Amino acid sequence: MSDCNSESSCSSCSSAAGCNTDEKKQHAKKRLDERLSKIKYKIMVMSGKGGVGKSTVSVSLASALHALGYSVGILDADIHGPNVPKMFGMTQKGVVSGENGLVPFEAADGLKVMSVAFLLENDDDAIIWRAPVKHGMIEQFVSDVDWGELDFIIIDLPPGTGDEPLSVAHIIGGVDGAVIVTTPQEVALLDSRKSVTFARKLNIPILGIVENMSGMVCPHCGETVDLFKSGGGEKAASEMDVNFLGKVPIDPMVVVQGDSGKPYVLEVKDTPTALAFRKIAENVAKQTIAK
């Protein structure tokens, strides 16, 4: 990662000895603002608890937006469980510095990806970091990565309303929207409501709630089986006065495609699940662009 500690790395310093602390902060802020100015819409994908398919929704949303013709990047801010590269079939290790900063890896015909997973020598390594280190890493993933000109950056967050969501909100300063993922179960719904409250307290626009794993369409008869109930996410959205982005039915191929590194929405076209993901992406694009 770059640091403003020499005349060569910070040509605007008045002293050849390098930057003082205030200058470092000013130059870091300028670099961050320059990066963010090239990204039109910054979208956080949140969940109140784990196991609801948040990363699947993040990858599907990014891929569907990319398929709609938008330039898209995805920032994997789930520091302790960085699964986004796996879901894109990316096995690269290490990052490369280019003329304008760290070079993000590309998947799916140009969709840009950055994740702490690229920095791990072994995928089994645990990341044991406290909040300040995590904050610093997220800040560098925004300011030091050469994202270039993007229509959307999708930020995949860990479950809950703790360090990483707070860091993203603080670093970006003007998040354009939050997508909140839940399942129909009451336990998940209770926690998803906390994510709505979090976004409101930080003045982040709520694009809506996604009800993931909302029934399963039988491949034989076409009937929908409500394995984890259905309709809870829509009810929560109504009660909390936020948009309901849609129900995403369970499809075993979502797991198959995710494990194989081929995003479901790019490989499967006409299933209820694929159509639901595309409709959600269209809704997100419509809301953000209309602002």
BAFI-3210 file (N, C-alpha, C; in Angstrom, 3 decimals, decimal comma, padded with zeros to 6 digits):
// residues 291
n [1|2|3|4|5|6|7|8|9|10|11|12|13|14|15|16|17|18|19|20|21|22|23|24|25|26|27|28|29|30|31|32|33|34|35|36|37|38|39|40|41|42|43|44|45|46|47|48|49|50|51|52|53|54|55|56|57|58|59|60|61|62|63|64|65|66|67|68|69|70|71|72|73|74|75|76|77|78|79|80|81|82|83|84|85|86|87|88|89|90|91|92|93|94|95|96|97|98|99|100|101|102|103|104|105|106|107|108|109|110|111|112|113|114|115|116|117|118|119|120|121|122|123|124|125|126|127|128|129|130|131|132|133|134|135|136|137|138|139|140|141|142|143|144|145|146|147|148|149|150|151|152|153|154|155|156|157|158|159|160|161|162|163|164|165|166|167|168|169|170|171|172|173|174|175|176|177|178|179|180|181|182|183|184|185|186|187|188|189|190|191|192|193|194|195|196|197|198|199|200|201|202|203|204|205|206|207|208|209|210|211|212|213|214|215|216|217|218|219|220|221|222|223|224|225|226|227|228|229|230|231|232|233|234|235|236|237|238|239|240|241|242|243|244|245|246|247|248|249|250|251|252|253|254|255|256|257|258|259|260|261|262|263|264|265|266|267|268|269|270|271|272|273|274|275|276|277|278|279|280|281|282|283|284|285|286|287|288|289|290|291]
n.u [000,831|000,404|002,136|002,319|005,178|007,482|009,329|008,984|006,647|004,812|004,496|003,626|004,424|005,978|008,477|011,501|012,004|009,727|006,201|004,428|002,328|-000,244|-000,182|-000,038|-002,577|-004,158|-003,408|-004,128|-006,880|-007,478|-006,755|-008,598|-011,040|-010,737|-010,816|-013,438|-014,934|-015,021|-016,739|-020,019|-022,272|-022,600|-023,166|-024,267|-024,454|-026,207|-026,802|-028,726|-027,980|-025,868|-025,701|-027,836|-027,484|-026,207|-023,750|-024,139|-026,304|-025,015|-023,007|-024,679|-026,224|-024,234|-023,309|-025,638|-026,192|-023,918|-024,398|-026,509|-025,281|-023,891|-020,914|-019,147|-017,937|-016,936|-016,550|-015,221|-015,939|-016,167|-014,246|-013,438|-014,626|-014,108|-015,637|-016,240|-014,306|-014,107|-016,677|-016,619|-014,846|-012,160|-008,771|-006,442|-003,474|-001,978|-001,417|-001,132|000,721|-000,042|000,377|-001,466|-002,180|-003,243|-004,073|-007,207|-008,563|-010,110|-013,267|-015,789|-015,959|-014,821|-015,845|-014,904|-012,964|-012,111|-010,599|-009,783|-009,114|-007,390|-004,992|-004,240|-002,056|-002,771|-005,917|-007,126|-006,228|-006,842|-008,149|-007,196|-007,977|-008,257|-010,638|-009,437|-007,475|-008,976|-010,561|-008,558|-007,753|-010,093|-010,317|-008,011|-008,646|-010,543|-009,339|-006,735|-006,960|-007,145|-009,875|-010,985|-013,276|-016,528|-019,919|-021,326|-020,403|-020,473|-020,733|-019,918|-020,834|-020,006|-022,161|-024,457|-024,213|-021,775|-018,269|-017,297|-019,507|-019,836|-017,311|-017,282|-019,420|-018,383|-015,970|-016,702|-018,726|-020,879|-022,868|-024,877|-026,983|-028,578|-028,918|-030,798|-030,600|-032,548|-033,953|-037,099|-037,521|-038,434|-036,361|-034,274|-035,576|-035,972|-033,368|-032,806|-034,359|-032,948|-030,817|-032,098|-032,689|-030,060|-029,121|-030,822|-030,116|-027,608|-028,158|-028,308|-029,643|-032,261|-032,544|-034,063|-035,537|-034,487|-035,947|-034,511|-034,101|-036,776|-039,061|-039,156|-039,095|-040,528|-038,795|-040,106|-042,971|-043,527|-044,716|-044,562|-042,701|-042,716|-040,077|-038,798|-040,857|-042,673|-042,922|-042,281|-040,208|-041,345|-043,457|-042,029|-040,763|-042,978|-043,965|-041,846|-041,749|-040,212|-038,867|-039,778|-037,777|-038,005|-038,741|-036,570|-036,474|-035,382|-032,912|-031,235|-029,141|-027,959|-026,178|-024,509|-023,437|-022,213|-020,237|-018,720|-017,673|-018,962|-021,031|-024,442|-026,527|-025,391|-025,148|-027,516|-030,708|-033,648|-035,080|-037,259|-035,703|-033,436|-034,721|-035,776|-033,469|-032,540|-034,621|-034,416|-031,915|-032,523|-034,375|-032,787|-030,972|-032,741|-033,729|-031,401|-030,295|-032,347|-032,264]
n.v [-001,180|002,284|005,127|008,397|009,492|010,498|012,674|011,867|010,350|012,175|014,821|017,370|018,248|020,692|020,395|018,668|016,672|015,338|014,708|016,411|015,490|016,711|017,430|014,910|013,945|015,750|015,224|012,549|012,772|014,291|012,481|010,434|011,777|012,289|009,711|008,911|010,783|009,846|007,770|007,125|006,086|004,775|001,865|000,146|-003,184|-004,832|-006,889|-007,983|-010,236|-013,171|-015,671|-015,244|-014,971|-012,690|-012,031|-013,433|-012,015|-009,540|-010,111|-010,982|-008,699|-006,845|-008,171|-008,306|-005,583|-004,960|-006,520|-005,120|-003,068|-001,173|000,276|-001,370|-001,904|-004,059|-003,981|-005,909|-005,768|-007,409|-008,265|-010,413|-012,605|-012,976|-013,618|-012,952|-013,046|-015,866|-016,452|-015,346|-016,955|-016,349|-016,683|-015,354|-014,132|-011,622|-008,118|-005,647|-002,740|000,029|002,808|004,612|003,740|000,921|-001,952|-003,129|-006,463|-008,090|-009,371|-011,216|-009,932|-007,345|-006,360|-004,938|-005,977|-005,961|-007,280|-008,396|-011,012|-011,413|-010,802|-012,782|-015,427|-018,031|-019,487|-020,445|-018,945|-017,006|-013,763|-011,613|-008,946|-005,757|-003,029|-000,445|-001,263|-002,597|-000,503|001,100|-000,589|-000,742|001,943|002,253|000,501|001,956|004,496|003,974|002,193|001,869|002,478|003,751|005,167|004,635|003,509|002,255|001,223|-001,628|-002,495|-005,032|-005,952|-007,174|-009,151|-007,406|-004,318|-003,039|-002,377|-002,397|-001,498|001,051|002,162|002,251|004,022|006,297|006,753|007,006|008,904|009,884|007,806|006,296|004,581|001,878|-001,583|-004,021|-007,242|-010,078|-013,135|-014,942|-015,757|-015,162|-014,606|-013,630|-011,438|-009,776|-008,861|-007,636|-005,397|-003,850|-003,095|-001,338|000,710|001,455|002,505|004,696|006,278|007,077|008,589|007,371|006,665|004,310|001,803|-000,447|-003,584|-006,911|-010,024|-012,876|-016,377|-017,038|-019,154|-022,104|-023,067|-025,867|-028,058|-029,957|-029,866|-027,187|-025,891|-023,669|-024,047|-023,100|-023,030|-021,578|-020,011|-017,191|-013,859|-012,336|-010,425|-008,534|-007,679|-006,554|-004,457|-002,901|-002,221|-000,700|001,310|001,315|000,609|-002,420|-004,650|-007,104|-010,697|-013,452|-016,548|-019,796|-021,512|-024,333|-024,121|-021,683|-022,091|-023,978|-022,519|-020,412|-021,758|-022,703|-020,462|-018,930|-016,423|-016,630|-015,073|-014,426|-016,749|-018,191|-017,717|-017,533|-018,341|-018,146|-017,170|-015,984|-013,981|-012,506|-011,466|-009,806|-007,982|-006,713|-005,469|-003,681|-002,101|-000,951|000,510|002,292|003,760|004,999|006,450|008,161|010,013]
n.w [000,000|-000,677|000,699|001,979|002,195|001,130|-001,101|-003,705|-003,665|-002,969|-004,430|-004,003|-001,544|000,507|001,503|000,927|002,615|003,074|003,896|006,532|009,322|009,033|006,328|005,155|005,795|004,386|001,740|001,528|001,833|-000,436|-002,455|-001,934|-002,405|-005,124|-006,212|-005,490|-006,859|-009,401|-009,386|-009,844|-008,373|-005,162|-003,544|-000,727|000,423|002,787|005,724|008,496|009,861|009,577|006,924|005,206|002,545|001,596|000,256|-002,094|-003,146|-003,463|-005,410|-007,469|-007,920|-008,735|-011,030|-012,592|-013,009|-014,468|-016,719|-017,721|-018,944|-017,508|-016,078|-013,593|-010,290|-007,591|-004,210|-001,804|001,325|003,442|005,662|007,302|006,183|003,263|000,463|-002,128|-004,356|-004,753|-005,668|-008,117|-009,358|-009,034|-008,414|-007,948|-006,350|-004,347|-005,092|-007,663|-008,327|-010,254|-012,528|-011,564|-009,062|-006,991|-008,867|-009,652|-009,803|-012,610|-013,565|-015,316|-017,953|-017,514|-015,117|-012,112|-009,294|-005,860|-002,987|000,314|000,237|-001,878|-000,794|000,910|001,625|002,011|001,681|003,935|006,008|008,900|009,450|011,797|013,068|014,674|015,002|014,081|012,217|010,312|009,419|008,237|006,128|004,554|003,844|002,276|000,218|-001,059|-001,615|-002,628|-004,686|-008,162|-009,393|-011,528|-013,963|-012,966|-013,100|-011,033|-007,743|-005,875|-002,557|-000,599|002,510|005,847|008,044|010,228|012,186|012,690|012,854|010,079|008,333|009,494|008,987|006,155|005,676|006,890|005,487|002,763|002,888|001,373|000,737|-001,713|-001,454|000,354|000,216|001,700|002,907|003,618|004,951|004,882|007,491|010,914|012,733|011,124|010,049|012,249|012,695|010,262|010,344|012,118|010,518|008,789|010,590|011,271|008,797|008,528|010,727|009,970|007,828|005,314|002,213|001,827|-000,358|-000,457|000,686|000,201|-000,109|000,321|-000,549|-000,725|-000,738|-002,845|-006,153|-007,459|-009,573|-011,022|-010,905|-010,842|-008,746|-005,889|-002,999|000,309|002,015|004,046|005,038|003,654|002,421|004,632|004,424|002,721|004,313|006,473|005,125|004,441|006,996|007,975|006,239|003,814|000,540|-001,135|-002,668|-003,848|-004,083|-003,917|-005,155|-003,941|-005,712|-006,587|-008,406|-007,962|-005,887|-007,097|-009,269|-007,878|-006,394|-008,472|-009,525|-011,429|-011,940|-011,193|-012,436|-014,836|-016,159|-016,112|-017,461|-017,679|-015,403|-012,469|-010,346|-011,564|-013,040|-010,948|-009,706|-011,776|-011,992|-009,525|-009,829|-011,907|-010,585|-008,562|-010,135|-011,372|-009,178|-008,123|-010,276|-010,828|-008,838]
ca.u [000,000|001,213|002,162|002,820|006,322|008,679|009,083|008,538|005,280|003,942|005,257|003,142|004,988|006,879|009,802|012,022|012,054|008,471|005,010|004,128|001,092|-001,377|-000,089|-000,420|-004,031|-004,728|-003,172|-004,943|-008,266|-007,579|-006,731|-009,883|-012,075|-010,543|-011,335|-014,892|-015,552|-015,133|-017,719|-021,295|-023,208|-021,985|-024,264|-023,921|-025,339|-026,133|-027,753|-028,693|-027,327|-025,212|-026,410|-029,033|-027,133|-025,859|-022,707|-024,771|-027,062|-024,045|-022,421|-025,744|-026,573|-023,142|-023,278|-026,830|-025,979|-022,906|-025,061|-027,389|-024,467|-023,225|-019,576|-019,390|-016,909|-017,456|-015,588|-015,514|-015,583|-016,340|-012,833|-013,198|-015,187|-014,087|-016,049|-016,564|-013,460|-014,493|-017,930|-016,284|-013,849|-010,874|-007,812|-005,207|-002,906|-001,139|-001,961|-000,126|000,636|000,110|000,724|-002,464|-002,566|-003,402|-004,893|-008,200|-008,718|-011,321|-014,042|-017,027|-015,817|-014,476|-016,330|-013,706|-013,112|-011,021|-010,933|-008,640|-008,784|-006,249|-003,777|-003,973|-001,246|-003,536|-007,329|-007,543|-005,717|-007,823|-007,779|-007,452|-007,716|-009,158|-011,357|-008,635|-006,793|-010,012|-010,904|-007,467|-007,785|-011,224|-009,976|-007,046|-009,338|-011,258|-008,493|-005,498|-007,261|-007,469|-011,185|-011,316|-014,640|-017,537|-021,296|-021,697|-019,573|-021,269|-019,893|-020,419|-020,482|-020,279|-023,443|-024,510|-024,122|-020,579|-017,114|-017,142|-020,493|-019,524|-016,138|-017,673|-020,229|-017,498|-014,963|-017,336|-019,358|-022,124|-023,362|-026,088|-028,100|-028,346|-029,787|-030,801|-030,952|-033,077|-034,757|-038,431|-037,599|-038,608|-035,070|-033,562|-036,324|-035,682|-032,063|-032,829|-034,953|-031,851|-030,050|-032,875|-032,460|-028,669|-029,030|-031,534|-029,353|-026,452|-028,676|-028,047|-030,912|-032,543|-033,119|-035,106|-035,263|-034,566|-036,281|-033,811|-034,549|-038,224|-039,700|-038,405|-039,944|-040,270|-038,414|-040,939|-044,367|-043,643|-045,296|-043,624|-042,697|-042,173|-039,216|-038,526|-041,977|-042,604|-043,639|-041,828|-039,439|-042,293|-044,181|-041,104|-040,585|-044,192|-044,047|-040,784|-041,922|-039,136|-039,209|-039,534|-037,126|-038,443|-038,472|-035,660|-036,690|-034,236|-032,602|-029,970|-028,088|-027,256|-025,054|-023,615|-022,727|-021,348|-019,075|-017,897|-017,100|-019,664|-022,223|-025,707|-027,323|-024,746|-025,176|-028,895|-031,423|-035,106|-035,705|-037,814|-034,635|-032,661|-035,561|-035,891|-032,224|-032,473|-035,606|-033,832|-030,872|-033,196|-034,981|-031,693|-030,488|-033,771|-033,794|-030,193|-030,119|-033,433|-032,085]
ca.v [000,000|003,493|006,012|009,720|009,656|010,933|013,692|011,234|009,876|013,303|015,894|018,692|018,634|021,834|020,022|017,433|015,646|014,596|015,357|016,321|014,749|017,421|017,312|013,538|013,831|016,526|014,528|011,330|013,197|014,684|011,257|009,760|012,541|012,096|008,377|008,880|011,653|009,094|006,699|007,842|005,601|003,869|001,090|-000,812|-004,334|-005,142|-007,836|-007,929|-011,439|-013,970|-016,829|-014,903|-014,876|-011,302|-011,980|-013,885|-010,873|-008,528|-010,554|-011,010|-007,310|-006,284|-008,844|-007,920|-004,206|-005,014|-007,071|-004,075|-002,110|-000,217|-000,069|-001,752|-002,504|-004,615|-003,925|-006,915|-005,202|-008,439|-008,527|-011,724|-013,659|-012,424|-014,692|-012,456|-013,616|-017,263|-016,491|-014,970|-017,890|-015,656|-017,330|-014,582|-013,725|-010,437|-007,009|-004,993|-001,283|000,641|004,228|005,387|003,069|-000,522|-002,365|-004,137|-007,587|-007,999|-010,592|-011,014|-008,952|-005,997|-006,004|-004,797|-006,597|-005,871|-008,015|-008,790|-012,395|-011,391|-010,578|-013,947|-016,471|-019,269|-019,167|-020,868|-018,006|-016,151|-012,355|-011,279|-007,515|-004,882|-002,047|000,552|-001,873|-002,843|000,811|001,492|-001,404|-000,313|003,252|002,060|-000,138|003,009|005,604|003,551|001,316|002,602|002,006|004,393|005,694|003,604|003,908|001,727|000,330|-002,394|-002,768|-006,193|-005,761|-008,308|-009,005|-006,561|-002,858|-002,713|-001,612|-002,219|-000,552|002,392|002,638|002,583|005,231|007,418|006,986|007,480|010,168|010,103|006,540|006,590|003,727|000,600|-002,718|-004,843|-008,614|-010,906|-014,289|-014,750|-016,186|-014,089|-014,263|-012,778|-010,198|-008,930|-008,224|-006,773|-004,130|-003,077|-002,506|-000,177|001,760|001,888|003,365|005,951|007,087|007,624|009,339|006,642|006,301|002,873|001,444|-001,423|-004,895|-008,105|-011,257|-013,976|-017,729|-016,898|-020,277|-022,839|-023,531|-027,282|-028,207|-030,974|-029,468|-025,740|-025,326|-023,028|-024,569|-022,092|-023,714|-020,689|-019,072|-016,242|-012,614|-011,593|-009,256|-007,555|-007,138|-005,677|-003,254|-002,103|-001,702|000,279|002,332|001,301|-000,142|-003,861|-004,848|-008,348|-012,017|-014,276|-017,950|-020,701|-022,323|-025,030|-023,702|-020,531|-022,663|-024,618|-021,489|-019,686|-022,584|-022,894|-019,173|-018,350|-015,785|-017,234|-014,255|-014,365|-018,079|-018,685|-016,568|-017,402|-018,926|-017,123|-016,588|-015,089|-012,836|-011,704|-010,715|-008,753|-006,960|-005,965|-004,610|-002,612|-001,220|-000,203|001,483|003,313|004,627|005,812|007,362|009,139|011,001]
ca.w [000,000|-000,776|001,851|001,621|003,082|000,422|-002,119|-004,935|-003,553|-002,642|-005,055|-003,602|-000,254|000,401|001,975|000,337|003,667|003,069|004,425|007,946|009,556|008,440|004,872|004,805|005,872|003,291|000,474|001,551|001,585|-001,832|-003,261|-001,719|-003,110|-006,565|-006,549|-005,342|-007,865|-010,653|-009,191|-009,769|-007,357|-004,190|-002,968|000,315|000,587|004,211|006,314|009,947|010,382|008,554|006,396|004,442|001,134|001,277|-000,773|-003,332|-003,665|-003,903|-006,674|-008,476|-008,237|-009,527|-012,339|-013,357|-013,444|-015,530|-017,901|-018,240|-019,676|-016,630|-015,607|-012,207|-009,445|-006,346|-003,120|-000,780|002,620|004,475|005,911|007,923|005,340|001,901|-000,442|-003,469|-005,413|-004,997|-006,421|-009,488|-009,860|-009,047|-007,514|-007,951|-005,068|-004,480|-005,860|-008,501|-008,365|-011,561|-012,546|-010,821|-007,824|-007,049|-010,001|-009,272|-010,712|-013,414|-013,811|-016,087|-019,034|-017,102|-013,790|-011,282|-007,981|-004,899|-001,769|001,138|-000,121|-002,789|-000,014|001,743|000,994|002,126|001,875|005,277|007,006|009,564|009,571|013,201|013,108|015,403|014,185|013,360|011,070|009,306|008,859|007,351|004,927|003,722|003,302|001,189|-000,902|-001,784|-002,084|-003,292|-005,822|-009,387|-009,864|-012,791|-014,092|-012,745|-012,822|-009,723|-006,951|-004,919|-001,393|000,134|003,919|006,732|008,742|011,410|012,076|013,449|012,377|008,640|007,794|009,985|008,258|004,787|005,723|007,251|004,444|001,530|003,231|000,640|000,172|-002,476|-001,097|001,022|-000,078|002,908|002,547|004,694|004,559|005,458|008,885|011,882|013,329|010,169|009,890|013,407|012,516|009,084|010,761|012,722|009,413|008,346|011,589|011,092|007,614|008,789|011,669|009,261|006,672|004,077|001,571|001,809|-001,654|-000,206|001,276|-000,643|000,610|-000,326|-000,169|-000,559|-001,410|-003,866|-007,243|-007,765|-010,981|-011,669|-011,062|-010,926|-007,532|-004,975|-001,638|001,216|002,971|005,176|004,984|002,542|002,630|005,808|004,008|002,184|005,466|007,202|004,315|004,581|008,356|008,200|005,210|002,834|-000,664|-001,203|-003,968|-004,472|-003,527|-004,718|-004,794|-003,881|-006,892|-006,309|-009,334|-007,398|-005,146|-008,064|-010,023|-006,962|-006,066|-009,672|-009,904|-012,565|-011,373|-011,619|-013,344|-016,137|-016,767|-016,155|-018,010|-017,649|-014,217|-011,577|-009,541|-012,423|-013,354|-009,724|-009,549|-012,789|-011,636|-008,404|-010,390|-012,644|-009,581|-007,936|-011,117|-011,574|-008,000|-007,946|-011,398|-010,794|-007,758]
c.u [000,876|001,126|002,788|004,017|007,593|008,318|008,527|007,099|004,309|004,588|004,814|003,656|005,979|008,296|010,246|012,081|010,767|007,358|005,009|002,750|-000,114|-001,371|-000,482|-001,932|-004,691|-004,593|-003,981|-006,398|-008,458|-007,624|-008,055|-010,988|-011,968|-011,074|-012,860|-015,587|-015,755|-016,145|-019,076|-022,142|-022,530|-023,104|-023,732|-024,943|-025,140|-027,073|-027,631|-027,985|-026,711|-026,109|-027,638|-028,736|-026,763|-024,809|-023,246|-025,564|-026,111|-023,470|-023,461|-026,149|-025,503|-023,131|-024,459|-026,712|-024,970|-023,527|-026,017|-026,616|-023,772|-021,801|-019,653|-018,113|-017,567|-016,317|-016,032|-015,022|-015,862|-014,944|-012,582|-013,768|-015,259|-014,368|-016,264|-015,643|-013,820|-015,718|-017,756|-015,240|-012,461|-009,942|-006,497|-004,770|-001,944|-001,835|-000,813|-000,350|000,867|000,440|-000,208|-002,939|-002,656|-004,387|-005,909|-008,210|-010,044|-011,944|-015,211|-016,930|-015,646|-015,031|-015,147|-013,965|-011,883|-011,484|-009,661|-008,228|-007,587|-004,930|-003,390|-003,124|-002,001|-004,985|-007,842|-007,056|-006,852|-007,281|-008,178|-007,054|-008,728|-009,690|-010,455|-007,937|-007,794|-010,422|-009,836|-007,463|-008,911|-010,924|-008,993|-007,683|-010,167|-010,283|-007,279|-005,734|-007,697|-008,767|-011,545|-012,725|-015,627|-018,925|-021,692|-020,504|-020,480|-020,344|-020,541|-019,917|-020,707|-021,623|-023,340|-024,310|-022,902|-019,524|-017,129|-018,212|-020,240|-018,336|-016,495|-018,465|-019,362|-016,551|-015,598|-018,069|-020,677|-022,574|-024,704|-027,257|-027,659|-029,394|-029,678|-031,372|-031,442|-033,628|-036,113|-038,535|-037,692|-037,269|-034,289|-034,252|-036,075|-034,382|-032,031|-033,431|-033,898|-030,993|-030,762|-032,633|-031,052|-028,567|-029,697|-030,736|-028,140|-026,849|-028,298|-029,388|-031,079|-033,236|-034,189|-034,596|-035,433|-034,897|-035,667|-034,320|-036,055|-038,954|-038,773|-039,384|-039,568|-039,934|-039,298|-042,363|-044,563|-044,277|-044,208|-043,797|-042,020|-041,354|-038,981|-039,619|-041,820|-043,368|-043,171|-041,070|-040,337|-043,068|-043,301|-040,893|-041,784|-044,264|-043,017|-040,747|-040,692|-039,571|-038,966|-039,022|-037,508|-038,068|-037,569|-035,863|-035,373|-034,111|-031,268|-028,825|-027,351|-026,018|-024,028|-022,778|-021,781|-020,094|-018,148|-017,282|-017,720|-020,963|-023,516|-026,426|-026,688|-024,837|-026,594|-029,806|-032,902|-035,791|-036,318|-036,738|-033,807|-033,444|-035,707|-034,639|-032,143|-033,449|-035,087|-032,771|-031,479|-033,804|-033,933|-031,167|-031,468|-033,818|-032,582|-030,026|-031,174|-033,224|-031,564]
c.v [001,244|004,306|007,321|010,031|010,085|011,972|013,064|010,794|011,008|014,582|017,277|019,116|019,784|021,489|018,721|016,315|014,847|015,381|015,358|015,670|015,415|017,315|015,920|013,382|014,569|015,801|013,233|011,671|013,595|013,462|010,511|010,463|012,356|010,746|008,384|009,724|010,928|007,951|007,357|007,402|004,551|003,173|000,095|-001,951|-004,867|-006,289|-007,736|-009,104|-012,208|-015,086|-016,528|-014,747|-013,476|-011,220|-012,456|-012,755|-009,795|-008,870|-010,544|-009,611|-006,673|-006,868|-008,425|-006,473|-004,141|-005,518|-006,056|-002,969|-001,065|-000,688|-000,237|-002,262|-003,072|-004,644|-004,903|-006,380|-006,167|-008,972|-009,941|-012,894|-013,216|-013,487|-014,247|-013,027|-015,057|-017,339|-016,017|-015,908|-017,307|-016,259|-016,559|-014,249|-012,559|-009,361|-006,300|-003,493|-000,797|002,104|005,048|004,708|001,570|-000,899|-003,407|-005,286|-007,454|-009,366|-010,220|-009,855|-007,523|-005,554|-006,036|-005,284|-006,307|-006,488|-008,314|-010,228|-012,451|-011,244|-011,772|-014,960|-017,792|-018,919|-019,571|-019,921|-017,162|-014,723|-011,902|-009,821|-006,805|-003,788|-001,054|-000,011|-002,139|-001,543|001,260|000,714|-000,976|001,040|003,127|001,390|000,871|003,996|005,162|002,655|002,163|002,050|002,586|004,961|004,539|004,229|003,487|001,048|-000,307|-002,796|-003,873|-006,113|-007,030|-008,106|-008,023|-005,088|-002,339|-001,955|-001,335|-001,314|000,884|002,986|003,073|003,889|006,460|007,761|007,584|008,800|010,437|008,834|006,804|005,673|002,447|-000,401|-003,675|-006,213|-009,362|-012,199|-014,119|-015,118|-015,005|-013,640|-013,330|-011,433|-009,236|-008,170|-007,312|-005,410|-003,230|-002,410|-001,281|000,995|002,332|002,876|004,711|006,859|007,731|008,363|008,701|006,282|004,778|002,550|000,375|-002,712|-005,979|-009,299|-012,432|-015,317|-017,751|-017,976|-020,936|-023,350|-024,964|-027,439|-029,181|-030,479|-027,958|-025,085|-024,706|-023,587|-023,544|-022,755|-022,878|-019,643|-018,181|-014,987|-011,781|-010,334|-008,158|-006,886|-006,162|-004,370|-002,324|-001,445|-000,615|001,353|002,461|000,475|-001,632|-004,171|-006,161|-009,599|-012,795|-015,732|-018,728|-021,453|-023,006|-024,611|-022,456|-021,005|-023,252|-023,565|-020,699|-020,462|-022,763|-021,577|-018,550|-017,744|-016,266|-016,394|-014,114|-015,684|-018,614|-017,520|-016,470|-018,066|-017,814|-016,424|-015,605|-013,825|-011,911|-010,862|-009,564|-007,619|-006,095|-005,000|-003,433|-001,598|-000,336|000,874|002,625|004,286|005,555|006,842|008,463|010,231|012,340]
c.w [000,000|000,487|001,418|002,512|002,375|-000,616|-003,382|-004,855|-003,295|-003,145|-004,611|-002,243|-000,447|000,791|001,333|001,352|003,730|003,719|005,944|008,106|008,901|006,922|004,399|004,780|004,713|001,954|000,387|001,257|000,131|-002,743|-003,145|-002,494|-004,617|-007,009|-006,563|-006,403|-009,197|-010,569|-008,956|-008,574|-006,475|-003,418|-001,944|000,310|002,001|004,564|007,819|010,570|009,227|008,043|005,582|002,946|000,679|000,168|-002,116|-003,964|-004,175|-005,271|-007,791|-008,895|-009,107|-010,939|-013,200|-013,842|-014,585|-016,830|-018,530|-018,962|-018,828|-016,328|-014,087|-011,552|-008,210|-005,328|-002,039|000,557|003,766|004,798|006,424|007,115|003,900|000,838|-001,886|-004,554|-005,762|-005,891|-007,853|-010,094|-009,906|-007,999|-007,405|-006,518|-005,290|-005,286|-006,577|-008,463|-009,787|-011,438|-011,664|-009,548|-007,987|-008,150|-009,542|-010,266|-011,460|-013,626|-014,711|-017,073|-018,543|-015,771|-012,819|-009,862|-007,124|-003,586|-000,994|000,839|-001,061|-002,047|000,837|000,991|000,965|002,429|003,252|006,371|007,586|009,651|010,968|013,401|014,001|014,479|013,452|012,125|009,943|008,629|007,856|006,053|003,989|003,078|002,141|-000,017|-001,692|-002,412|-002,891|-004,502|-007,011|-009,985|-011,219|-012,770|-013,961|-012,618|-011,405|-009,056|-005,910|-003,784|-000,579|001,572|004,726|007,430|009,904|011,111|012,836|012,674|010,881|008,026|008,238|009,224|006,850|004,766|006,004|006,109|003,195|001,759|002,541|-000,050|-000,488|-002,147|-000,420|000,570|001,106|002,579|003,778|004,096|005,221|006,936|009,835|012,479|012,416|010,020|011,044|013,206|011,301|009,423|011,427|011,642|008,849|009,292|011,471|009,941|007,864|009,722|010,998|007,987|005,340|003,446|001,514|000,483|-001,501|000,402|000,224|000,244|-000,153|000,212|000,101|-001,354|-002,413|-004,904|-007,578|-009,245|-011,749|-011,933|-011,172|-009,723|-006,654|-003,577|-000,735|002,313|004,220|005,324|003,753|002,931|003,798|005,455|003,469|003,319|006,243|006,444|004,453|005,949|008,622|007,120|004,309|001,633|-000,471|-002,596|-004,635|-003,712|-004,476|-004,297|-004,723|-005,200|-006,614|-007,214|-008,853|-006,650|-006,106|-008,794|-009,125|-006,626|-007,264|-010,157|-011,131|-012,054|-012,030|-012,676|-014,721|-016,889|-016,969|-016,511|-017,621|-016,466|-013,362|-010,748|-010,351|-012,751|-012,150|-009,513|-010,549|-012,482|-010,490|-008,913|-011,140|-011,688|-008,925|-008,880|-011,292|-010,407|-007,896|-009,049|-011,374|-009,769|-008,292]
res [m|s|d|c|n|s|e|s|s|c|s|s|c|s|s|a|a|g|c|n|t|d|e|k|k|q|h|a|k|k|r|l|d|e|r|l|s|k|i|k|y|k|i|m|v|m|s|g|k|g|g|v|g|k|s|t|v|s|v|s|l|a|s|a|l|h|a|l|g|y|s|v|g|i|l|d|a|d|i|h|g|p|n|v|p|k|m|f|g|m|t|q|k|g|v|v|s|g|e|n|g|l|v|p|f|e|a|a|d|g|l|k|v|m|s|v|a|f|l|l|e|n|d|d|d|a|i|i|w|r|a|p|v|k|h|g|m|i|e|q|f|v|s|d|v|d|w|g|e|l|d|f|i|i|i|d|l|p|p|g|t|g|d|e|p|l|s|v|a|h|i|i|g|g|v|d|g|a|v|i|v|t|t|p|q|e|v|a|l|l|d|s|r|k|s|v|t|f|a|r|k|l|n|i|p|i|l|g|i|v|e|n|m|s|g|m|v|c|p|h|c|g|e|t|v|d|l|f|k|s|g|g|g|e|k|a|a|s|e|m|d|v|n|f|l|g|k|v|p|i|d|p|m|v|v|v|q|g|d|s|g|k|p|y|v|l|e|v|k|d|t|p|t|a|l|a|f|r|k|i|a|e|n|v|a|k|q|t|i|a|k]
***
